[in-house]
């Protein structure tokens, strides 16, 4: 069997920068030793760059568990996921299951299945921490086993942590390329829980600035993408800025699927 040429992440994620990958790749450093991504989401940029070494993290326990398991047992995760029927009854039945009660491979397969068939790749939980996103429409299908195995092979080169972004960035220094894509959390934006409990808020922006500037002094090359907000421009006024137009489609309403300005901020030329 011919090796699968991996071109995308199997994960759907609200706010993913998949459509901006050509622009992001053009702005990435020409050389680096290790790729670091504290808000890992779908890891679409990691898939595009295919680094030999990577350190990624997120506070989302189910996302982190999936990435660890797809690296360790990709064939089993693929087999279990493809055994699930692609219908509403199966979706809502799996959604009701407590993931902590499942075997490790089943837990990862459940996450992948719900992620592929939920509304817009949104990850939202109720107060009890249970995933509660409705089943979507026109979601496509579960990636082929060959694609999941190829993603698993890539993830073998990746260290995955469940942690706050600050803890991960504190490990970055010379030779590292750090990419940060925090959840959009403008002060006038209603928090609909699209990224789960404890997600990044605008109040975290100054903390983020402090930790990336410290990493910058250690020699890390840093690229940050965020909405074009006056407060962000003010905080990062000494950084190199590129402005891009981005289509956002997290909202379930037509008015929420508009083009917005995004800033790509770099501490290097």
PyMOL commands that set and color helices and strands:
alter all, ss='L'
color gray80, all
select helices_A, chain A and resi 18-27+44-49+61-72+74-83+88-95+99-101+104-117+119-121+145-155+165-169+202-217+230-235+254-256
alter helices_A, ss='H'
color red, helices_A
select strands_A, chain A and resi 34-37+54-58+158-162+176-180+221-227+240-247+259-266
alter strands_A, ss='S'
color yellow, strands_A
deselect
rebuild
show_as cartoon
